[in-house]
Amino acid sequence: MMTIKAKRILLAEDEVALRDFVSRNLRARGFEVLEASNGLEAVALWEREDPHLLILDIMMPRMDGLEVCRRVREHSAVPIIVLTALDTERDKVTALDLGADDYLTKPFGVEELLARVRAVLRRTQATPHVDGVKQFGDLEIDLAGHVVRLRGSKVRLSPTEFSLLGELITNAGKVLTHRVLLQRIWGPEYGGESEYLRVYINRLRQKLEADPANPRYFLTEPGVGYRFAPESERVTRKRPSLAKNLLVDDNSFNGDKID
């Protein structure tokens, strides 16, 4: 079980009332909270205090949350949740592209925020149930040890990237639907946020594929989901039967069209 009291959260929000409200609720659940009122202060606190999670508002003075996210991601895989009044798909994709693990639109309920905090912290501790080191060409993956190497060099993945990789590797060769992946990685309340998967699959390709535009391992099944190809299977080759290899959850598929 997660020891919540040991978790330190950096909250960067320039609206005093909202920052106080969120901080009060986080502390009431046993979290330690570090508060920043602008982006520069957030970066300084992150460098000095090494928090377990960052919650960032996008529209902050001195440095916006997206720039904070970009700077942190250059050096760290610490989980990041973005809070913002911007709610278009483009805004979400921009934040995810810069390294955010989740995106919550204002106004939001405190229980929803707490659920996302718990979910993203669980991903930092989750260990996929796969034994040994897996070797796929020049890609070496130790899921139990949380170590990934490409051509012998260690690759840094965020907890969300690693959780997604672990789910795909554990079900290598099977097609995982969008809904299955979203619910297993982000939580049961997710299902239609396909932009999350597009961004994160692209990030895995950018980090782990020799040619991200012509992926060898992380394959798309259009309109259905994604599949990790355990062999050197190019997208131009004949795909295995979807009916045979499609993986869905009983609770997430009732005969309706798969997202």
CYANA upper distance limits for C-alpha pairs under 8 A (distance plus 0.5 A):
  2 MET  CA    122 ARG  CA      7.96
  3 THR  CA      7 LYS  CA      7.76
  4 ILE  CA     29 ARG  CA      8.27
  4 ILE  CA     30 GLY  CA      6.51
  4 ILE  CA     31 PHE  CA      6.59
  5 LYS  CA     30 GLY  CA      5.37
  5 LYS  CA     31 PHE  CA      5.76
  5 LYS  CA     32 GLU  CA      7.43
  6 ALA  CA     31 PHE  CA      7.64
  6 ALA  CA     32 GLU  CA      8.03
  7 LYS  CA     31 PHE  CA      6.17
  7 LYS  CA     32 GLU  CA      6.83
  7 LYS  CA     51 PRO  CA      8.15
  7 LYS  CA     52 HIS  CA      6.47
  7 LYS  CA     53 LEU  CA      8.47
  8 ARG  CA     31 PHE  CA      6.57
  8 ARG  CA     32 GLU  CA      5.18
  8 ARG  CA     33 VAL  CA      6.40
  8 ARG  CA     34 LEU  CA      7.89
  8 ARG  CA     51 PRO  CA      5.54
  8 ARG  CA     52 HIS  CA      5.82
  8 ARG  CA     53 LEU  CA      7.28
  9 ILE  CA     31 PHE  CA      7.46
  9 ILE  CA     32 GLU  CA      6.62
  9 ILE  CA     33 VAL  CA      5.42
  9 ILE  CA     34 LEU  CA      6.58
  9 ILE  CA     51 PRO  CA      6.02
  9 ILE  CA     52 HIS  CA      6.40
  9 ILE  CA     53 LEU  CA      5.40
  9 ILE  CA     54 LEU  CA      6.35
  9 ILE  CA     55 ILE  CA      7.84
 10 LEU  CA     33 VAL  CA      6.38
 10 LEU  CA     34 LEU  CA      5.13
 10 LEU  CA     35 GLU  CA      6.51
 10 LEU  CA     36 ALA  CA      7.97
 10 LEU  CA     42 ALA  CA      7.97
 10 LEU  CA     45 LEU  CA      8.15
 10 LEU  CA     46 TRP  CA      7.74
 10 LEU  CA     51 PRO  CA      6.61
 10 LEU  CA     52 HIS  CA      8.47
 10 LEU  CA     53 LEU  CA      6.78
 10 LEU  CA     54 LEU  CA      5.30
 10 LEU  CA     55 ILE  CA      6.63
 11 LEU  CA     19 ARG  CA      7.93
 11 LEU  CA     23 SER  CA      8.01
 11 LEU  CA     33 VAL  CA      7.33
 11 LEU  CA     34 LEU  CA      6.52
 11 LEU  CA     35 GLU  CA      5.53
 11 LEU  CA     36 ALA  CA      6.66
 11 LEU  CA     42 ALA  CA      8.36
 11 LEU  CA     54 LEU  CA      6.61
 11 LEU  CA     55 ILE  CA      5.33
 11 LEU  CA     56 LEU  CA      6.68
 12 ALA  CA     19 ARG  CA      8.19
 12 ALA  CA     35 GLU  CA      6.47
 12 ALA  CA     36 ALA  CA      5.02
 12 ALA  CA     37 SER  CA      6.24
 12 ALA  CA     38 ASN  CA      6.93
 12 ALA  CA     39 GLY  CA      7.55
 12 ALA  CA     42 ALA  CA      6.44
 12 ALA  CA     54 LEU  CA      8.24
 12 ALA  CA     55 ILE  CA      6.68
 12 ALA  CA     56 LEU  CA      5.41
 12 ALA  CA     57 ASP  CA      6.55
 13 GLU  CA     18 LEU  CA      8.00
 13 GLU  CA     19 ARG  CA      6.14
 13 GLU  CA     35 GLU  CA      8.31
 13 GLU  CA     36 ALA  CA      6.90
 13 GLU  CA     37 SER  CA      5.78
 13 GLU  CA     38 ASN  CA      7.18
 13 GLU  CA     56 LEU  CA      6.99
 13 GLU  CA     57 ASP  CA      5.72
 13 GLU  CA     60 MET  CA      7.36
 14 ASP  CA     19 ARG  CA      7.69
 14 ASP  CA     36 ALA  CA      8.03
 14 ASP  CA     37 SER  CA      4.90
 14 ASP  CA     38 ASN  CA      6.39
 14 ASP  CA     57 ASP  CA      8.17
 14 ASP  CA     60 MET  CA      6.31
 14 ASP  CA     61 PRO  CA      7.92
 15 GLU  CA     19 ARG  CA      6.54
 15 GLU  CA     37 SER  CA      8.10
 16 VAL  CA     20 ASP  CA      6.53
 16 VAL  CA     37 SER  CA      8.29
 17 ALA  CA     21 PHE  CA      6.65
 18 LEU  CA     22 VAL  CA      6.63
 19 ARG  CA     23 SER  CA      6.45
 19 ARG  CA     35 GLU  CA      8.24
 20 ASP  CA     24 ARG  CA      6.44
 21 PHE  CA     25 ASN  CA      6.88
 22 VAL  CA     26 LEU  CA      6.66
 22 VAL  CA    110 VAL  CA      7.82
 23 SER  CA     27 ARG  CA      6.57
 23 SER  CA     33 VAL  CA      6.86
 23 SER  CA     35 GLU  CA      8.33
 24 ARG  CA     28 ALA  CA      6.62
 25 ASN  CA     29 ARG  CA      7.04
 25 ASN  CA    110 VAL  CA      7.98
 26 LEU  CA     30 GLY  CA      7.19
 26 LEU  CA     31 PHE  CA      6.04
 26 LEU  CA     32 GLU  CA      8.11
 26 LEU  CA     33 VAL  CA      7.68
 26 LEU  CA    114 LEU  CA      8.05
 27 ARG  CA     31 PHE  CA      5.37
 27 ARG  CA     32 GLU  CA      6.57
 27 ARG  CA     33 VAL  CA      7.18
 34 LEU  CA     45 LEU  CA      8.16
 35 GLU  CA     42 ALA  CA      8.31
 36 ALA  CA     41 GLU  CA      6.06
 36 ALA  CA     42 ALA  CA      5.73
 36 ALA  CA     45 LEU  CA      8.17
 37 SER  CA     41 GLU  CA      7.32
 37 SER  CA     42 ALA  CA      8.02
 37 SER  CA     60 MET  CA      8.09
 38 ASN  CA     42 ALA  CA      6.80
 38 ASN  CA     60 MET  CA      5.88
 38 ASN  CA     61 PRO  CA      5.84
 38 ASN  CA     62 ARG  CA      6.68
 38 ASN  CA     63 MET  CA      7.08
 38 ASN  CA     64 ASP  CA      8.08
 39 GLY  CA     43 VAL  CA      6.81
 39 GLY  CA     60 MET  CA      6.73
 39 GLY  CA     61 PRO  CA      7.13
 39 GLY  CA     62 ARG  CA      6.49
 39 GLY  CA     63 MET  CA      4.83
 39 GLY  CA     64 ASP  CA      6.10
 39 GLY  CA     65 GLY  CA      6.70
 39 GLY  CA     67 GLU  CA      8.46
 39 GLY  CA     68 VAL  CA      6.62
 40 LEU  CA     44 ALA  CA      6.80
 40 LEU  CA     62 ARG  CA      6.79
 40 LEU  CA     63 MET  CA      6.31
 40 LEU  CA     68 VAL  CA      8.32
 41 GLU  CA     45 LEU  CA      6.64
 42 ALA  CA     46 TRP  CA      6.58
 42 ALA  CA     68 VAL  CA      7.95
 43 VAL  CA     47 GLU  CA      6.69
 43 VAL  CA     68 VAL  CA      6.90
 43 VAL  CA     72 VAL  CA      8.05
 44 ALA  CA     48 ARG  CA      6.70
 45 LEU  CA     49 GLU  CA      6.12
 45 LEU  CA     50 ASP  CA      8.17
 46 TRP  CA     50 ASP  CA      5.82
 46 TRP  CA     51 PRO  CA      6.81
 51 PRO  CA     78 VAL  CA      8.33
 52 HIS  CA     78 VAL  CA      6.83
 52 HIS  CA     79 PRO  CA      7.64
 52 HIS  CA    121 LEU  CA      8.38
 53 LEU  CA     78 VAL  CA      6.54
 53 LEU  CA     79 PRO  CA      5.58
 53 LEU  CA     80 ILE  CA      6.45
 53 LEU  CA     81 ILE  CA      8.33
 53 LEU  CA    121 LEU  CA      8.02
 54 LEU  CA     78 VAL  CA      7.92
 54 LEU  CA     79 PRO  CA      6.83
 54 LEU  CA     80 ILE  CA      5.22
 54 LEU  CA     81 ILE  CA      6.71
 55 ILE  CA     80 ILE  CA      6.39
 55 ILE  CA     81 ILE  CA      5.28
 55 ILE  CA     82 VAL  CA      6.27
 55 ILE  CA     83 LEU  CA      7.43
 56 LEU  CA     65 GLY  CA      6.11
 56 LEU  CA     80 ILE  CA      7.81
 56 LEU  CA     81 ILE  CA      6.79
 56 LEU  CA     82 VAL  CA      5.36
 56 LEU  CA     83 LEU  CA      6.31
 57 ASP  CA     64 ASP  CA      8.19
 57 ASP  CA     65 GLY  CA      6.01
 57 ASP  CA     82 VAL  CA      6.37
 57 ASP  CA     83 LEU  CA      5.19
 57 ASP  CA     84 THR  CA      6.05
 58 ILE  CA     64 ASP  CA      5.90
 58 ILE  CA     65 GLY  CA      4.46
 58 ILE  CA     66 LEU  CA      6.39
 58 ILE  CA     82 VAL  CA      7.38
 58 ILE  CA     83 LEU  CA      7.14
 58 ILE  CA     84 THR  CA      6.18
 59 MET  CA     64 ASP  CA      5.86
 59 MET  CA     65 GLY  CA      6.87
 59 MET  CA     84 THR  CA      7.78
 60 MET  CA     64 ASP  CA      5.28
 60 MET  CA     65 GLY  CA      6.98
 63 MET  CA     67 GLU  CA      6.99
 63 MET  CA     68 VAL  CA      7.45
 64 ASP  CA     68 VAL  CA      6.99
 65 GLY  CA     69 CYS  CA      6.55
 65 GLY  CA     82 VAL  CA      8.23
 66 LEU  CA     70 ARG  CA      6.67
 66 LEU  CA     95 ALA  CA      6.92
 66 LEU  CA     98 LEU  CA      7.51
 67 GLU  CA     71 ARG  CA      6.64
 68 VAL  CA     72 VAL  CA      6.62
 69 CYS  CA     73 ARG  CA      6.58
 69 CYS  CA     80 ILE  CA      7.98
 69 CYS  CA     98 LEU  CA      6.88
 69 CYS  CA     99 GLY  CA      6.96
 69 CYS  CA    100 ALA  CA      7.34
 70 ARG  CA     74 GLU  CA      6.96
 70 ARG  CA     98 LEU  CA      5.93
 70 ARG  CA     99 GLY  CA      7.30
 71 ARG  CA     75 HIS  CA      7.78
 72 VAL  CA     76 SER  CA      6.23
 72 VAL  CA     77 ALA  CA      8.44
 73 ARG  CA     77 ALA  CA      6.72
 73 ARG  CA     78 VAL  CA      8.37
 73 ARG  CA     98 LEU  CA      8.04
 73 ARG  CA     99 GLY  CA      6.69
 76 SER  CA    158 SER  CA      8.44
 77 ALA  CA    156 ARG  CA      7.73
 77 ALA  CA    157 LEU  CA      6.88
 77 ALA  CA    158 SER  CA      4.84
 77 ALA  CA    159 PRO  CA      7.32
 78 VAL  CA    158 SER  CA      7.23
 78 VAL  CA    159 PRO  CA      8.03
 79 PRO  CA    100 ALA  CA      7.79
 79 PRO  CA    101 ASP  CA      6.57
 79 PRO  CA    120 VAL  CA      7.24
 79 PRO  CA    121 LEU  CA      8.03
 79 PRO  CA    124 THR  CA      8.34
 79 PRO  CA    158 SER  CA      7.51
 79 PRO  CA    159 PRO  CA      7.28
 79 PRO  CA    160 THR  CA      8.29
 80 ILE  CA     99 GLY  CA      8.02
 80 ILE  CA    100 ALA  CA      5.53
 80 ILE  CA    101 ASP  CA      5.82
 80 ILE  CA    102 ASP  CA      7.30
 81 ILE  CA    100 ALA  CA      6.44
 81 ILE  CA    101 ASP  CA      6.31
 81 ILE  CA    102 ASP  CA      5.31
 81 ILE  CA    103 TYR  CA      6.24
 81 ILE  CA    104 LEU  CA      7.85
 81 ILE  CA    117 VAL  CA      8.38
 82 VAL  CA     95 ALA  CA      7.98
 82 VAL  CA    100 ALA  CA      7.08
 82 VAL  CA    102 ASP  CA      6.80
 82 VAL  CA    103 TYR  CA      5.29
 82 VAL  CA    104 LEU  CA      6.57
 83 LEU  CA    103 TYR  CA      6.75
 83 LEU  CA    104 LEU  CA      5.52
 83 LEU  CA    105 THR  CA      6.38
 83 LEU  CA    106 LYS  CA      7.21
 84 THR  CA    103 TYR  CA      8.37
 84 THR  CA    104 LEU  CA      7.11
 84 THR  CA    105 THR  CA      5.67
 84 THR  CA    106 LYS  CA      6.08
 85 ALA  CA    105 THR  CA      6.02
 85 ALA  CA    106 LYS  CA      5.30
 85 ALA  CA    107 PRO  CA      7.79
 86 LEU  CA     91 ASP  CA      6.84
 86 LEU  CA    105 THR  CA      7.30
 86 LEU  CA    106 LYS  CA      8.42
 87 ASP  CA     91 ASP  CA      6.87
 87 ASP  CA     92 LYS  CA      7.43
 87 ASP  CA    105 THR  CA      6.60
 88 THR  CA     92 LYS  CA      6.99
 89 GLU  CA     93 VAL  CA      6.59
 89 GLU  CA    195 GLU  CA      8.03
 90 ARG  CA     94 THR  CA      6.58
 91 ASP  CA     95 ALA  CA      6.87
 92 LYS  CA     96 LEU  CA      6.68
 92 LYS  CA    103 TYR  CA      7.18
 92 LYS  CA    195 GLU  CA      8.39
 93 VAL  CA     97 ASP  CA      6.32
 93 VAL  CA    195 GLU  CA      7.03
 93 VAL  CA    196 TYR  CA      7.90
 93 VAL  CA    199 VAL  CA      7.37
 94 THR  CA     98 LEU  CA      6.83
 95 ALA  CA     99 GLY  CA      7.12
 95 ALA  CA    100 ALA  CA      6.13
 95 ALA  CA    103 TYR  CA      8.14
 96 LEU  CA    100 ALA  CA      5.11
 96 LEU  CA    101 ASP  CA      7.04
 96 LEU  CA    102 ASP  CA      7.79
 96 LEU  CA    103 TYR  CA      8.33
 96 LEU  CA    196 TYR  CA      7.62
 96 LEU  CA    199 VAL  CA      7.01
 96 LEU  CA    200 TYR  CA      8.33
 97 ASP  CA    199 VAL  CA      6.64
 97 ASP  CA    203 ARG  CA      8.38
101 ASP  CA    120 VAL  CA      8.02
101 ASP  CA    160 THR  CA      6.83
102 ASP  CA    116 ARG  CA      8.27
104 LEU  CA    108 PHE  CA      7.70
104 LEU  CA    113 LEU  CA      8.03
108 PHE  CA    112 GLU  CA      7.47
108 PHE  CA    113 LEU  CA      7.75
109 GLY  CA    113 LEU  CA      7.04
110 VAL  CA    114 LEU  CA      6.65
111 GLU  CA    115 ALA  CA      6.54
112 GLU  CA    116 ARG  CA      6.85
113 LEU  CA    117 VAL  CA      6.68
114 LEU  CA    118 ARG  CA      6.66
115 ALA  CA    119 ALA  CA      6.63
116 ARG  CA    120 VAL  CA      6.59
117 VAL  CA    121 LEU  CA      6.68
118 ARG  CA    122 ARG  CA      6.61
119 ALA  CA    123 ARG  CA      6.99
119 ALA  CA    186 TRP  CA      7.23
119 ALA  CA    187 GLY  CA      7.23
120 VAL  CA    124 THR  CA      7.31
120 VAL  CA    159 PRO  CA      8.45
120 VAL  CA    160 THR  CA      8.05
120 VAL  CA    186 TRP  CA      7.95
121 LEU  CA    125 GLN  CA      7.48
122 ARG  CA    126 ALA  CA      6.53
123 ARG  CA    159 PRO  CA      6.24
123 ARG  CA    160 THR  CA      6.90
123 ARG  CA    163 SER  CA      6.96
123 ARG  CA    185 ILE  CA      8.24
124 THR  CA    159 PRO  CA      5.58
124 THR  CA    160 THR  CA      8.24
126 ALA  CA    163 SER  CA      7.93
127 THR  CA    143 LEU  CA      7.38
127 THR  CA    144 ALA  CA      6.32
127 THR  CA    146 HIS  CA      8.21
128 PRO  CA    143 LEU  CA      6.66
128 PRO  CA    144 ALA  CA      7.01
128 PRO  CA    163 SER  CA      8.16
128 PRO  CA    166 GLY  CA      6.25
128 PRO  CA    167 GLU  CA      7.79
128 PRO  CA    170 THR  CA      7.88
129 HIS  CA    144 ALA  CA      7.95
129 HIS  CA    170 THR  CA      8.00
130 VAL  CA    143 LEU  CA      7.03
130 VAL  CA    144 ALA  CA      7.23
130 VAL  CA    170 THR  CA      7.09
131 ASP  CA    143 LEU  CA      8.15
131 ASP  CA    144 ALA  CA      7.25
132 GLY  CA    142 ASP  CA      7.06
132 GLY  CA    143 LEU  CA      8.28
132 GLY  CA    144 ALA  CA      7.89
133 VAL  CA    140 GLU  CA      7.42
133 VAL  CA    141 ILE  CA      6.19
133 VAL  CA    142 ASP  CA      5.00
133 VAL  CA    143 LEU  CA      7.65
134 LYS  CA    140 GLU  CA      6.27
134 LYS  CA    141 ILE  CA      5.57
134 LYS  CA    142 ASP  CA      6.78
135 GLN  CA    139 LEU  CA      6.41
135 GLN  CA    140 GLU  CA      5.08
135 GLN  CA    141 ILE  CA      6.89
136 PHE  CA    140 GLU  CA      6.75
136 PHE  CA    230 PRO  CA      7.15
136 PHE  CA    231 GLU  CA      7.49
137 GLY  CA    232 SER  CA      8.35
138 ASP  CA    150 LEU  CA      6.29
138 ASP  CA    151 ARG  CA      5.47
138 ASP  CA    152 GLY  CA      8.12
139 LEU  CA    148 VAL  CA      8.07
139 LEU  CA    149 ARG  CA      6.51
139 LEU  CA    150 LEU  CA      5.26
139 LEU  CA    151 ARG  CA      6.96
139 LEU  CA    208 LEU  CA      7.74
140 GLU  CA    148 VAL  CA      6.32
140 GLU  CA    149 ARG  CA      5.59
140 GLU  CA    150 LEU  CA      6.85
140 GLU  CA    152 GLY  CA      8.41
141 ILE  CA    146 HIS  CA      8.42
141 ILE  CA    147 VAL  CA      6.69
141 ILE  CA    148 VAL  CA      5.14
141 ILE  CA    149 ARG  CA      6.99
142 ASP  CA    146 HIS  CA      6.32
142 ASP  CA    147 VAL  CA      5.60
142 ASP  CA    148 VAL  CA      6.66
143 LEU  CA    147 VAL  CA      7.07
143 LEU  CA    148 VAL  CA      8.40
143 LEU  CA    166 GLY  CA      7.01
146 HIS  CA    162 PHE  CA      8.05
147 VAL  CA    154 LYS  CA      7.64
147 VAL  CA    155 VAL  CA      8.16
148 VAL  CA    154 LYS  CA      6.26
148 VAL  CA    155 VAL  CA      6.03
148 VAL  CA    156 ARG  CA      7.93
149 ARG  CA    153 SER  CA      5.55
149 ARG  CA    154 LYS  CA      4.76
149 ARG  CA    155 VAL  CA      5.98
150 LEU  CA    154 LYS  CA      6.97
150 LEU  CA    155 VAL  CA      7.21
150 LEU  CA    208 LEU  CA      7.03
155 VAL  CA    207 LYS  CA      7.76
155 VAL  CA    208 LEU  CA      8.47
157 LEU  CA    161 GLU  CA      6.18
157 LEU  CA    162 PHE  CA      6.33
158 SER  CA    162 PHE  CA      6.63
159 PRO  CA    163 SER  CA      6.55
160 THR  CA    164 LEU  CA      6.68
160 THR  CA    185 ILE  CA      7.77
161 GLU  CA    165 LEU  CA      6.64
161 GLU  CA    200 TYR  CA      7.05
161 GLU  CA    203 ARG  CA      8.33
161 GLU  CA    204 LEU  CA      7.41
162 PHE  CA    166 GLY  CA      6.49
163 SER  CA    167 GLU  CA      6.73
163 SER  CA    185 ILE  CA      6.96
164 LEU  CA    168 LEU  CA      6.81
164 LEU  CA    181 LEU  CA      8.09
164 LEU  CA    185 ILE  CA      6.86
165 LEU  CA    169 ILE  CA      6.55
165 LEU  CA    204 LEU  CA      8.21
166 GLY  CA    170 THR  CA      6.40
167 GLU  CA    171 ASN  CA      6.86
167 GLU  CA    181 LEU  CA      8.27
168 LEU  CA    172 ALA  CA      6.27
168 LEU  CA    176 LEU  CA      8.18
168 LEU  CA    227 ARG  CA      7.07
168 LEU  CA    228 PHE  CA      6.04
169 ILE  CA    228 PHE  CA      6.85
171 ASN  CA    176 LEU  CA      8.50
171 ASN  CA    228 PHE  CA      8.09
172 ALA  CA    227 ARG  CA      7.39
172 ALA  CA    228 PHE  CA      5.58
172 ALA  CA    229 ALA  CA      6.68
172 ALA  CA    230 PRO  CA      6.42
173 GLY  CA    227 ARG  CA      6.66
173 GLY  CA    228 PHE  CA      6.21
173 GLY  CA    229 ALA  CA      5.78
173 GLY  CA    230 PRO  CA      6.78
173 GLY  CA    245 ASN  CA      7.68
174 LYS  CA    227 ARG  CA      6.27
174 LYS  CA    228 PHE  CA      7.72
174 LYS  CA    245 ASN  CA      5.23
174 LYS  CA    246 LEU  CA      6.39
174 LYS  CA    247 LEU  CA      6.84
175 VAL  CA    221 GLU  CA      7.93
175 VAL  CA    224 VAL  CA      8.46
175 VAL  CA    225 GLY  CA      6.86
175 VAL  CA    226 TYR  CA      6.07
175 VAL  CA    227 ARG  CA      5.15
175 VAL  CA    228 PHE  CA      8.33
175 VAL  CA    242 LEU  CA      7.51
175 VAL  CA    245 ASN  CA      6.26
175 VAL  CA    246 LEU  CA      5.18
175 VAL  CA    247 LEU  CA      6.23
176 LEU  CA    180 VAL  CA      6.75
176 LEU  CA    181 LEU  CA      6.90
176 LEU  CA    224 VAL  CA      8.29
176 LEU  CA    225 GLY  CA      5.95
176 LEU  CA    226 TYR  CA      5.98
176 LEU  CA    227 ARG  CA      6.67
176 LEU  CA    246 LEU  CA      6.85
176 LEU  CA    247 LEU  CA      5.67
176 LEU  CA    248 VAL  CA      7.21
177 THR  CA    181 LEU  CA      6.82
177 THR  CA    224 VAL  CA      5.86
177 THR  CA    225 GLY  CA      4.62
177 THR  CA    226 TYR  CA      7.09
177 THR  CA    246 LEU  CA      7.99
177 THR  CA    247 LEU  CA      7.25
177 THR  CA    248 VAL  CA      6.88
177 THR  CA    258 ILE  CA      7.73
177 THR  CA    259 ASP  CA      7.91
178 HIS  CA    182 LEU  CA      6.62
178 HIS  CA    191 GLY  CA      7.68
178 HIS  CA    192 GLY  CA      8.36
178 HIS  CA    194 SER  CA      7.14
178 HIS  CA    197 LEU  CA      7.90
178 HIS  CA    224 VAL  CA      7.00
178 HIS  CA    225 GLY  CA      5.30
178 HIS  CA    226 TYR  CA      7.90
178 HIS  CA    258 ILE  CA      8.31
178 HIS  CA    259 ASP  CA      6.60
179 ARG  CA    183 GLN  CA      6.57
179 ARG  CA    190 TYR  CA      7.91
179 ARG  CA    191 GLY  CA      5.11
179 ARG  CA    192 GLY  CA      7.38
179 ARG  CA    252 SER  CA      7.39
179 ARG  CA    258 ILE  CA      8.20
179 ARG  CA    259 ASP  CA      7.15
180 VAL  CA    184 ARG  CA      6.54
180 VAL  CA    191 GLY  CA      8.15
180 VAL  CA    247 LEU  CA      8.41
180 VAL  CA    248 VAL  CA      6.56
180 VAL  CA    249 ASP  CA      6.94
180 VAL  CA    252 SER  CA      7.49
181 LEU  CA    185 ILE  CA      6.41
181 LEU  CA    186 TRP  CA      8.47
181 LEU  CA    197 LEU  CA      8.49
182 LEU  CA    186 TRP  CA      5.89
182 LEU  CA    187 GLY  CA      7.15
182 LEU  CA    188 PRO  CA      8.30
182 LEU  CA    190 TYR  CA      6.22
182 LEU  CA    191 GLY  CA      6.22
182 LEU  CA    193 GLU  CA      7.98
182 LEU  CA    194 SER  CA      8.50
182 LEU  CA    197 LEU  CA      7.91
183 GLN  CA    187 GLY  CA      4.90
183 GLN  CA    188 PRO  CA      5.02
183 GLN  CA    189 GLU  CA      7.33
183 GLN  CA    190 TYR  CA      5.90
183 GLN  CA    191 GLY  CA      6.78
184 ARG  CA    188 PRO  CA      7.57
186 TRP  CA    190 TYR  CA      7.10
192 GLY  CA    259 ASP  CA      7.51
193 GLU  CA    197 LEU  CA      8.06
194 SER  CA    198 ARG  CA      6.89
195 GLU  CA    199 VAL  CA      6.65
196 TYR  CA    200 TYR  CA      6.71
197 LEU  CA    201 ILE  CA      6.26
198 ARG  CA    202 ASN  CA      6.56
199 VAL  CA    203 ARG  CA      6.72
200 TYR  CA    204 LEU  CA      6.75
201 ILE  CA    205 ARG  CA      6.72
201 ILE  CA    218 PHE  CA      7.67
202 ASN  CA    206 GLN  CA      6.59
202 ASN  CA    212 PRO  CA      8.21
203 ARG  CA    207 LYS  CA      6.67
204 LEU  CA    208 LEU  CA      6.21
204 LEU  CA    209 GLU  CA      8.01
204 LEU  CA    218 PHE  CA      8.34
205 ARG  CA    209 GLU  CA      5.38
205 ARG  CA    211 ASP  CA      8.41
205 ARG  CA    212 PRO  CA      5.50
205 ARG  CA    215 PRO  CA      7.31
205 ARG  CA    218 PHE  CA      7.21
206 GLN  CA    211 ASP  CA      8.48
206 GLN  CA    212 PRO  CA      5.95
209 GLU  CA    215 PRO  CA      6.69
209 GLU  CA    216 ARG  CA      7.26
209 GLU  CA    217 TYR  CA      7.77
210 ALA  CA    215 PRO  CA      8.30
211 ASP  CA    215 PRO  CA      6.53
211 ASP  CA    216 ARG  CA      8.30
214 ASN  CA    234 ARG  CA      8.20
214 ASN  CA    235 VAL  CA      8.04
215 PRO  CA    219 LEU  CA      6.97
215 PRO  CA    234 ARG  CA      7.54
215 PRO  CA    235 VAL  CA      7.79
216 ARG  CA    229 ALA  CA      7.69
216 ARG  CA    232 SER  CA      6.73
216 ARG  CA    233 GLU  CA      6.60
216 ARG  CA    234 ARG  CA      5.91
216 ARG  CA    235 VAL  CA      7.84
217 TYR  CA    227 ARG  CA      8.38
217 TYR  CA    228 PHE  CA      5.77
217 TYR  CA    229 ALA  CA      5.31
217 TYR  CA    230 PRO  CA      7.26
217 TYR  CA    231 GLU  CA      8.20
217 TYR  CA    232 SER  CA      7.89
217 TYR  CA    233 GLU  CA      7.83
218 PHE  CA    226 TYR  CA      7.50
218 PHE  CA    227 ARG  CA      6.53
218 PHE  CA    228 PHE  CA      5.43
218 PHE  CA    229 ALA  CA      7.11
219 LEU  CA    226 TYR  CA      6.18
219 LEU  CA    227 ARG  CA      5.71
219 LEU  CA    228 PHE  CA      6.65
219 LEU  CA    229 ALA  CA      7.43
219 LEU  CA    235 VAL  CA      7.33
220 THR  CA    225 GLY  CA      6.73
220 THR  CA    226 TYR  CA      5.15
220 THR  CA    227 ARG  CA      6.96
221 GLU  CA    225 GLY  CA      5.74
221 GLU  CA    226 TYR  CA      6.03
221 GLU  CA    227 ARG  CA      7.77
223 GLY  CA    258 ILE  CA      8.05
223 GLY  CA    259 ASP  CA      7.03
224 VAL  CA    258 ILE  CA      6.72
224 VAL  CA    259 ASP  CA      6.78
225 GLY  CA    259 ASP  CA      8.49
229 ALA  CA    233 GLU  CA      6.68
233 GLU  CA    237 ARG  CA      7.16
235 VAL  CA    239 ARG  CA      8.06
240 PRO  CA    244 LYS  CA      8.24
240 PRO  CA    245 ASN  CA      7.80
241 SER  CA    245 ASN  CA      6.83
242 LEU  CA    246 LEU  CA      5.74
248 VAL  CA    252 SER  CA      7.39
248 VAL  CA    253 PHE  CA      7.02
249 ASP  CA    253 PHE  CA      6.78
250 ASP  CA    254 ASN  CA      7.77
253 PHE  CA    258 ILE  CA      7.81
